[in-house]
């Protein structure tokens, strides 16, 4: 329960993305070693017998292949251990099943690496007097290397399709949920600012202490205005990121941004900040109240958009995932709230 309040959708997928990166690094290194083995075969075909440089290169490839097999075995074990752990979110039940399958792919890859390592050792033994036997051993090693590389590629693709793809979709919808919560947070702050401005609406222009305080409130109002601008831009950016998979969610995000502009909330905040900075308490409070009222009218719309986004995501991913989302979106929503909104700046 505690972890659900601390982790975002991005945090959820980051852990699995790091695993995919490690698998990809293994695949790239295996590809490099395969190319080295192929060059050694070509060298034997051209020269008839491996020279000192080729034998040294074979020794280096052999050592690297043994180290890579050990690394693949360790990663397979780590994936098995991770698959056995309980997930923080319901959707991780499916993710853990994928990890178990990927661990088996890595075990198969490591086995092929070990077989390739054994063939390279045979090539090393045959190299001095039996160049053709050494060439055949290297060819067999190359075949095992290809098998290892292919198994790593399958594991990488399984992580991408079975974990990261649905994870990225969750992130997209979570972003809209976060934007809606950010708007509600800004509304709460605007309501507090209006209350502060109310106590200065009849302040005389000669009261220096009150004018200083009004200037401080004006700076806070300007900060809220900047955060609102940033939120409107985030909504537009997140709408573009949703693509064709979530058209309703994208449209809701654009509508919220459009409503912020249509209602002129940012401009009303500007008027409040300017009036308060000049010591005009009555005008400043009136503009601050107007901005608050316009935002208040949008709250139910933001909540509806967030709810529609969750429903569309659940309908889509429950079809794709064997066990479905469960209550993942509800669990993720626990991390939303004051102080965690993205792009809110220091004032947030």
Secondary structure, DSSP 4 states (H G I P E B T S, - for coil): -HHHHH--HHHHHHHHHHHHHHHHHHHHHHHHHHHHHHHHHHHHHHHSS--HHHHHHHHHHHHHHHHHHHHHHHHHHHHHHHHHSPPSSTTHHHHHHHHHHHHHHHHHHHHHHHHHHHHHHHHHHHTTT-HHHHHHHHHHHHHHHHHHHHHHHHHHHHHIIIIIHHHHHHHHHHHHHHHHHHHHHHHHHHHHHHHHHHTTTT--TT-HHHHHHHHHHHHHHHHHHHHHHHHHHHHHHHHHHHTTTTHHHHHHHHHHHHHHHHTTHHHHHHHHHHHHHTT-HHHHHHHHHHHHHHHHHHHHHHHHHHHHHHHHHHHHHHHHSSS--TTHHHHHGGG-STT--TT-TTT-
